[in-house]
Amino acid sequence: MKKLTTPRIHRCIGCHSCSLACARLVHKQISWDTAGIRIKSSGGLTTGFQASQCLACDPAPCAAACPTGAFSQRKGGGVIVKKKLCINCGDCVTACPIDAVFQDYNGAVYVCIHCGRCIDFCPHNCLEMEEVEPSINGEERA
């Protein structure tokens, strides 16, 4: 399994190119509100930026909390999202321990699906896909 990581986040300039690429390529919209990866300040321009994206939990609390099966566990960690099943209840948002599931003003939810389509749009090479072995007893192996 591969998951999106931010090993060079110290290079981030906060341009949000990755977020906009995710919104456009994955969700067919052009808005920071519809991205699976979010970039935010660490406390000001001089302290840098941080990325907020799914950590590929296994088991995924957001999938366990979803009453309709719109979020289901992805083998090896993370989730598979079936938007047509989502009733916009927000249970997945509340269940995520790191606030990686986002709900827009219309109630639609967005989460990183670890597709890696954002990587090529980062001008400073901050992102990469990392190969991760499936977890054993809830512990991830890299």
N, CA, C and O of each residue as an XYZ file, in Angstrom:
568
protein
N       0.834     -1.166      0.000
C       0.000      0.000      0.000
C       0.886      1.238      0.000
O       1.967      1.250      0.589
N       0.412      2.261     -0.662
C       1.133      3.528     -0.652
C       0.286      4.565      0.061
O      -0.944      4.537      0.017
N       0.991      5.489      0.725
C       0.289      6.590      1.376
C       1.053      7.880      1.131
O       2.274      7.888      0.975
N       0.299      8.966      1.103
C       0.880     10.289      0.890
C       1.590     10.745      2.158
O       1.036     10.660      3.253
N       2.807     11.223      2.004
C       3.565     11.746      3.140
C       4.118     13.128      2.783
O       4.132     13.527      1.619
N       4.568     13.839      3.802
C       5.127     15.188      3.617
C       6.532     15.261      4.220
O       6.753     15.991      5.186
N       7.482     14.509      3.655
C       8.819     14.454      4.266
C       9.621     15.750      4.155
O      10.577     15.956      4.903
N       9.237     16.616      3.226
C       9.980     17.871      3.045
C       9.055     19.071      3.231
O       9.140     20.042      2.478
N       8.183     19.011      4.218
C       7.217     20.090      4.451
C       7.928     21.397      4.815
O       7.355     22.474      4.650
N       9.150     21.316      5.301
C       9.911     22.528      5.621
C      10.163     23.396      4.382
O      10.480     24.578      4.513
N      10.024     22.819      3.185
C      10.191     23.565      1.943
C       8.911     24.280      1.509
O       8.950     25.118      0.608
N       7.797     23.964      2.128
C       6.487     24.476      1.715
C       6.418     25.999      1.816
O       6.847     26.586      2.809
N       5.872     26.627      0.774
C       5.702     28.076      0.760
C       4.241     28.482      0.928
O       3.912     29.667      0.869
N       3.375     27.512      1.135
C       1.961     27.803      1.362
C       1.209     28.221      0.116
O       0.256     28.995      0.210
N       1.606     27.736     -1.047
C       0.964     28.141     -2.299
C      -0.368     27.428     -2.544
O      -1.164     27.878     -3.368
N      -0.614     26.338     -1.846
C      -1.850     25.556     -1.952
C      -2.026     24.880     -3.310
O      -3.138     24.470     -3.644
N      -0.974     24.755     -4.091
C      -1.078     24.096     -5.392
C      -1.518     22.648     -5.243
O      -2.278     22.143     -6.069
N      -1.052     21.982     -4.205
C      -1.439     20.590     -3.978
C      -2.934     20.488     -3.666
O      -3.618     19.597     -4.169
N      -3.431     21.397     -2.842
C      -4.854     21.398     -2.485
C      -5.730     21.648     -3.707
O      -6.735     20.968     -3.917
N      -5.336     22.630     -4.504
C      -6.121     22.944     -5.695
C      -6.063     21.816     -6.721
O      -7.050     21.548     -7.406
N      -4.906     21.152     -6.830
C      -4.796     20.013     -7.749
C      -5.714     18.880     -7.297
O      -6.387     18.258     -8.120
N      -5.744     18.615     -6.005
C      -6.625     17.578     -5.466
C      -8.089     17.918     -5.756
O      -8.845     17.080     -6.247
N      -8.468     19.132     -5.454
C      -9.852     19.556     -5.669
C     -10.249     19.409     -7.129
O     -11.340     18.928     -7.433
N      -9.379     19.816     -8.020
C      -9.704     19.797     -9.457
C      -9.635     18.396    -10.046
O     -10.552     17.983    -10.756
N      -8.567     17.658     -9.763
C      -8.361     16.358    -10.396
C      -9.170     15.230     -9.765
O      -9.633     14.327    -10.461
N      -9.338     15.285     -8.463
C     -10.033     14.193     -7.769
C     -11.519     14.494     -7.605
O     -12.364     13.631     -7.845
N     -11.831     15.713     -7.199
C     -13.220     16.045     -6.866
C     -13.927     16.888     -7.924
O     -15.090     17.256     -7.759
N     -13.215     17.193     -9.012
C     -13.793     17.927    -10.153
C     -14.374     19.281     -9.774
O     -15.376     19.720    -10.338
N     -13.730     19.940     -8.807
C     -14.120     21.283     -8.376
C     -12.851     22.093     -8.206
O     -11.756     21.530     -8.192
N     -12.975     23.378     -8.080
C     -11.789     24.215     -7.880
C     -12.011     25.102     -6.665
O     -12.400     26.265     -6.775
N     -11.752     24.516     -5.511
C     -11.943     25.225     -4.249
C     -11.097     24.553     -3.181
O     -10.998     23.327     -3.136
N     -10.490     25.358     -2.325
C      -9.736     24.781     -1.213
C     -10.645     23.984     -0.292
O     -10.180     23.097      0.424
N     -11.926     24.290     -0.303
C     -12.878     23.580      0.556
C     -13.141     22.157      0.091
O     -13.717     21.365      0.837
N     -12.732     21.816     -1.127
C     -13.024     20.493     -1.667
C     -11.758     19.678     -1.905
O     -11.695     18.895     -2.853
N     -10.763     19.853     -1.064
C      -9.492     19.140     -1.207
C      -9.290     18.148     -0.078
O      -9.755     18.358      1.042
N      -8.599     17.077     -0.383
C      -8.271     16.078      0.633
C      -7.027     16.423      1.425
O      -6.800     15.863      2.497
N      -6.217     17.337      0.913
C      -5.020     17.809      1.621
C      -5.184     19.307      1.854
O      -5.603     20.041      0.959
N      -4.859     19.743      3.039
C      -4.976     21.159      3.409
C      -3.628     21.646      3.906
O      -2.929     20.947      4.640
N      -3.281     22.839      3.500
C      -2.038     23.467      3.949
C      -2.412     24.627      4.852
O      -3.267     25.445      4.513
N      -1.762     24.689      6.003
C      -2.035     25.802      6.918
C      -0.747     26.271      7.570
O       0.241     25.540      7.631
N      -0.776     27.479      8.046
C       0.381     28.075      8.693
C       0.646     27.380     10.020
O      -0.275     26.962     10.721
N       1.908     27.269     10.341
C       2.296     26.715     11.638
C       2.263     27.781     12.725
O       2.597     27.503     13.877
N       1.866     28.990     12.369
C       1.803     30.065     13.349
C       2.348     31.370     12.822
O       2.654     32.272     13.601
N       2.472     31.486     11.529
C       2.986     32.708     10.919
C       3.922     32.359      9.788
O       4.389     31.224      9.699
N       4.202     33.300      8.935
C       5.056     33.028      7.779
C       6.458     32.590      8.162
O       7.079     31.807      7.442
N       6.959     33.073      9.265
C       8.325     32.728      9.646
C       8.440     31.347     10.271
O       9.548     30.830     10.420
N       7.322     30.744     10.639
C       7.393     29.415     11.265
C       7.046     28.291     10.299
O       7.087     27.123     10.687
N       6.709     28.604      9.065
C       6.456     27.589      8.072
C       5.010     27.136      7.985
O       4.098     27.782      8.500
N       4.832     26.004      7.316
C       3.505     25.480      7.044
C       3.430     24.014      7.434
O       4.450     23.348      7.612
N       2.210     23.527      7.562
C       1.994     22.113      7.829
C       0.873     21.616      6.934
O      -0.037     22.364      6.578
N       0.952     20.357      6.583
C      -0.076     19.734      5.750
C      -0.989     18.919      6.646
O      -0.543     18.239      7.570
N      -2.256     19.004      6.355
C      -3.235     18.199      7.071
C      -3.848     17.242      6.070
O      -4.594     17.646      5.178
N      -3.522     15.961      6.230
C      -4.064     14.945      5.350
C      -4.225     13.644      6.124
O      -3.646     13.468      7.196
N      -5.000     12.758      5.579
C      -5.262     11.465      6.208
C      -3.950     10.722      6.478
O      -3.055     10.700      5.632
N      -3.847     10.121      7.652
C      -2.651      9.345      8.010
C      -2.787      7.867      7.674
O      -1.903      7.075      7.999
N      -3.887      7.485      7.025
C      -4.141      6.095      6.621
C      -4.245      5.177      7.833
O      -3.566      4.153      7.906
N      -5.089      5.546      8.770
C      -5.305      4.735      9.972
C      -5.817      3.342      9.607
O      -6.546      3.175      8.629
N      -5.438      2.370     10.382
C      -5.928      1.007     10.216
C      -6.046      0.376     11.592
O      -5.051     -0.078     12.156
N      -7.241      0.345     12.128
C      -8.536      0.649     11.523
C      -8.805      2.153     11.505
O      -8.333      2.898     12.364
N      -9.572      2.575     10.510
C      -9.896      3.992     10.334
C     -11.131      4.354     11.153
O     -12.213      3.828     10.895
N     -10.989      5.247     12.139
C     -12.135      5.645     12.953
C     -13.260      6.287     12.139
O     -14.435      6.140     12.479
N     -12.906      6.996     11.071
C     -13.933      7.633     10.238
C     -14.796      6.596      9.539
O     -16.003      6.787      9.394
N     -14.187      5.500      9.105
C     -14.948      4.425      8.457
C     -15.839      3.719      9.474
O     -16.977      3.364      9.168
N     -15.328      3.519     10.666
C     -16.122      2.865     11.709
C     -17.320      3.720     12.115
O     -18.369      3.189     12.480
N     -17.167      5.035     12.052
C     -18.239      5.947     12.468
C     -19.295      6.176     11.390
O     -20.391      6.646     11.696
N     -18.989      5.857     10.156
C     -19.904      6.136      9.045
C     -21.110      5.197      9.087
O     -20.948      3.980      9.000
N     -22.320      5.755      9.222
C     -23.513      4.922      9.344
C     -24.015      4.325      8.029
O     -24.848      3.419      8.041
N     -23.513      4.826      6.891
C     -24.041      4.365      5.609
C     -23.067      3.521      4.790
O     -23.453      2.948      3.772
N     -21.812      3.441      5.224
C     -20.813      2.723      4.443
C     -20.190      3.588      3.358
O     -19.481      3.071      2.494
N     -20.439      4.894      3.385
C     -19.816      5.793      2.415
C     -18.299      5.784      2.597
O     -17.554      5.893      1.623
N     -17.848      5.657      3.832
C     -16.425      5.483      4.144
C     -16.241      4.028      4.528
O     -16.897      3.537      5.446
N     -15.349      3.335      3.828
C     -15.052      1.955      4.198
C     -13.544      1.794      4.303
O     -12.784      2.523      3.666
N     -13.127      0.847      5.103
C     -11.705      0.619      5.357
C     -10.999      0.185      4.083
O     -11.455     -0.723      3.388
N      -9.890      0.833      3.782
C      -9.037      0.436      2.666
C      -8.042     -0.580      3.184
O      -7.479     -0.392      4.262
N      -7.814     -1.636      2.454
C      -6.853     -2.650      2.868
C      -5.485     -2.006      3.050
O      -4.963     -1.382      2.125
N      -4.912     -2.150      4.216
C      -3.615     -1.564      4.517
C      -3.684     -0.201      5.184
O      -2.658      0.317      5.624
N      -4.865      0.390      5.271
C      -5.022      1.675      5.942
C      -5.653      2.735      5.060
O      -5.525      2.702      3.836
N      -6.329      3.666      5.690
C      -7.024      4.708      4.950
C      -8.436      4.265      4.600
O      -8.926      3.251      5.096
N      -9.074      5.034      3.746
C     -10.474      4.760      3.424
C     -10.746      4.815      1.932
O     -10.026      5.442      1.155
N     -11.813      4.134      1.572
C     -12.406      4.228      0.246
C     -13.677      5.032      0.454
O     -14.451      4.749      1.368
N     -13.898      6.042     -0.396
C     -15.049      6.927     -0.233
C     -16.031      6.716     -1.383
O     -15.666      6.775     -2.557
N     -17.279      6.470     -1.013
C     -18.370      6.348     -1.991
C     -19.321      7.509     -1.739
O     -20.238      7.415     -0.923
N     -19.084      8.616     -2.463
C     -19.832      9.859     -2.247
C     -21.349      9.678     -2.360
O     -22.103     10.360     -1.666
N     -21.798      8.778     -3.215
C     -23.242      8.593     -3.417
C     -23.936      8.046     -2.173
O     -25.143      8.219     -2.009
N     -23.186      7.394     -1.305
C     -23.771      6.847     -0.076
C     -23.761      7.835      1.083
O     -24.422      7.620      2.099
N     -23.006      8.918      0.925
C     -22.842      9.889      2.019
C     -24.118     10.691      2.245
O     -24.722     11.200      1.301
N     -24.522     10.798      3.514
C     -25.701     11.588      3.885
C     -25.296     12.898      4.578
O     -26.141     13.604      5.129
N     -24.003     13.209      4.542
C     -23.466     14.464      5.092
C     -23.750     14.643      6.580
O     -23.985     15.761      7.039
N     -23.728     13.546      7.332
C     -24.028     13.624      8.768
C     -22.860     14.184      9.578
O     -23.062     14.728     10.664
N     -21.627     14.054      9.050
C     -20.453     14.571      9.747
C     -19.873     13.651     10.802
O     -18.937     14.041     11.501
N     -20.397     12.443     10.941
C     -19.852     11.511     11.940
C     -18.384     11.189     11.663
O     -17.602     11.008     12.597
N     -18.011     11.116     10.394
C     -16.620     10.827     10.032
C     -15.704     11.980     10.450
O     -14.575     11.753     10.885
N     -16.187     13.194     10.320
C     -15.413     14.383     10.698
C     -15.125     14.353     12.195
O     -13.995     14.583     12.627
N     -16.149     14.068     12.970
C     -16.015     14.020     14.428
C     -15.103     12.879     14.875
O     -14.372     13.016     15.855
N     -15.143     11.760     14.162
C     -14.375     10.576     14.553
C     -12.886     10.679     14.249
O     -12.080     10.009     14.894
N     -12.508     11.506     13.278
C     -11.103     11.588     12.885
C     -10.282     12.228     14.009
O     -10.572     13.350     14.424
N      -9.260     11.523     14.502
C      -8.473     12.054     15.623
C      -7.523     13.189     15.248
O      -6.988     13.854     16.135
N      -7.303     13.423     13.956
C      -6.368     14.476     13.555
C      -7.016     15.546     12.675
O      -6.315     16.345     12.054
N      -8.330     15.565     12.620
C      -9.061     16.552     11.814
C      -8.681     16.529     10.339
O      -8.549     17.581      9.714
N      -8.505     15.331      9.779
C      -8.134     15.193      8.371
C      -9.341     15.038      7.456
O      -9.195     15.079      6.235
N     -10.529     14.860      8.025
C     -11.751     14.789      7.226
C     -12.409     16.155      7.316
O     -12.678     16.656      8.407
N     -12.665     16.752      6.160
C     -13.179     18.112      6.103
C     -14.609     18.118      5.585
O     -14.953     17.358      4.680
N     -15.423     18.962      6.150
C     -16.802     19.113      5.710
C     -16.987     20.553      5.226
O     -16.716     21.501      5.963
N     -17.452     20.709      3.978
C     -17.624     22.058      3.446
C     -18.943     22.665      3.907
O     -19.707     22.030      4.634
N     -19.197     23.872      3.489
C     -20.394     24.594      3.941
C     -21.693     23.950      3.464
O     -22.757     24.239      4.011
N     -21.624     23.076      2.450
C     -22.811     22.343      1.985
C     -22.980     21.005      2.708
O     -23.979     20.313      2.513
N     -22.007     20.645      3.538
C     -22.070     19.394      4.275
C     -21.309     18.255      3.628
O     -21.171     17.193      4.236
N     -20.806     18.440      2.409
C     -20.049     17.386      1.734
C     -18.711     17.181      2.444
O     -18.112     18.136      2.938
N     -18.246     15.927      2.491
C     -16.998     15.622      3.189
C     -15.887     15.268      2.202
O     -16.135     14.710      1.133
N     -14.657     15.607      2.591
C     -13.487     15.385      1.757
C     -12.356     14.848      2.621
O     -12.126     15.320      3.734
N     -11.658     13.856      2.090
C     -10.529     13.256      2.796
C      -9.513     12.787      1.754
O      -9.878     12.432      0.633
N      -8.259     12.790      2.130
C      -7.200     12.298      1.245
C      -7.406     10.802      1.011
O      -7.577     10.033      1.956
N      -7.387     10.402     -0.261
C      -7.544      8.986     -0.597
C      -6.207      8.365     -1.012
O      -6.167      7.238     -1.506
N      -5.133      9.093     -0.811
C      -3.775      8.614     -1.077
C      -3.573      8.197     -2.528
O      -2.955      7.173     -2.818
N      -4.110      9.017     -3.434
C      -3.944      8.741     -4.864
C      -2.641      9.316     -5.402
O      -2.122      8.829     -6.406
N      -2.101     10.355     -4.745
C      -0.838     10.960     -5.145
C      -0.912     11.940     -6.294
O       0.124     12.383     -6.790
N      -2.103     12.288     -6.727
C      -2.238     13.189     -7.871
C      -1.769     14.607     -7.557
O      -1.494     15.374     -8.480
N      -1.672     14.969     -6.297
C      -1.233     16.306     -5.885
C       0.278     16.489     -5.992
O       0.757     17.617     -6.105
N       1.024     15.407     -5.958
C       2.486     15.464     -5.853
C       3.142     16.274     -6.964
O       4.003     17.110     -6.691
N       2.750     16.040     -8.200
C       3.380     16.725     -9.333
C       3.109     18.226     -9.345
O       3.776     18.964    -10.070
N       2.145     18.689     -8.557
C       1.794     20.102     -8.558
C       2.493     20.900     -7.463
O       2.346     22.120     -7.403
N       3.243     20.236     -6.606
C       3.990     20.932     -5.557
C       5.287     21.468     -6.160
O       6.141     20.684     -6.573
N       5.449     22.799     -6.217
C       6.641     23.366     -6.861
C       7.930     23.156     -6.069
O       9.016     23.373     -6.607
N       7.838     22.741     -4.816
C       9.034     22.566     -3.992
C       9.261     21.127     -3.556
O      10.050     20.864     -2.648
N       8.563     20.189     -4.207
C       8.797     18.759     -3.976
C       8.653     18.375     -2.502
O       9.489     17.653     -1.958
N       7.597     18.858     -1.866
C       7.363     18.593     -0.444
C       6.690     17.244     -0.185
O       6.805     16.690      0.909
N       5.991     16.720     -1.189
C       5.154     15.532     -1.012
C       5.740     14.316     -1.720
O       6.473     14.445     -2.701
N       5.407     13.135     -1.206
C       5.765     11.905     -1.909
C       4.862     10.764     -1.448
O       4.228     10.829     -0.395
N       4.826      9.739     -2.258
C       4.096      8.526     -1.893
C       5.103      7.566     -1.272
O       6.181      7.335     -1.819
N       4.738      7.020     -0.134
C       5.619      6.116      0.593
C       4.996      4.727      0.618
O       3.812      4.575      0.918
N       5.786      3.734      0.307
C       5.317      2.354      0.365
C       5.274      1.922      1.830
O       6.264      2.035      2.553
N       4.130      1.433      2.246
C       3.949      1.006      3.628
C       3.390     -0.405      3.624
O       2.419     -0.700      2.928
N       4.010     -1.267      4.405
C       3.499     -2.633      4.515
C       2.219     -2.619      5.328
O       2.060     -1.799      6.233
N       1.307     -3.523      5.009
C       0.054     -3.592      5.783
C       0.341     -3.739      7.267
O       1.342     -4.333      7.667
N      -0.558     -3.185      8.077
C      -0.351     -3.199      9.528
C      -0.608     -4.585     10.103
O      -1.362     -5.396      9.566
N       0.056     -4.803     11.209
C      -0.136     -6.033     11.971
C      -0.519     -5.599     13.382
O       0.234     -4.884     14.044
N      -1.675     -6.027     13.833
C      -2.176     -5.644     15.165
C      -2.246     -4.131     15.335
O      -1.957     -3.611     16.413
N      -2.635     -3.415     14.257
C      -2.818     -1.980     14.360
C      -1.539     -1.178     14.318
O      -1.590      0.046     14.446
N      -0.372     -1.822     14.142
C       0.890     -1.099     14.091
C       1.386     -1.056     12.655
O       1.516     -2.090     11.998
N       1.658      0.143     12.178
C       2.114      0.331     10.813
C       3.590     -0.021     10.706
O       4.385      0.253     11.604
N       3.930     -0.638      9.575
C       5.337     -0.942      9.314
C       5.746     -0.208      8.053
O       5.054     -0.286      7.037
N       6.860      0.504      8.104
C       7.337      1.246      6.928
C       8.528      0.558      6.301
O       9.063      1.039      5.302
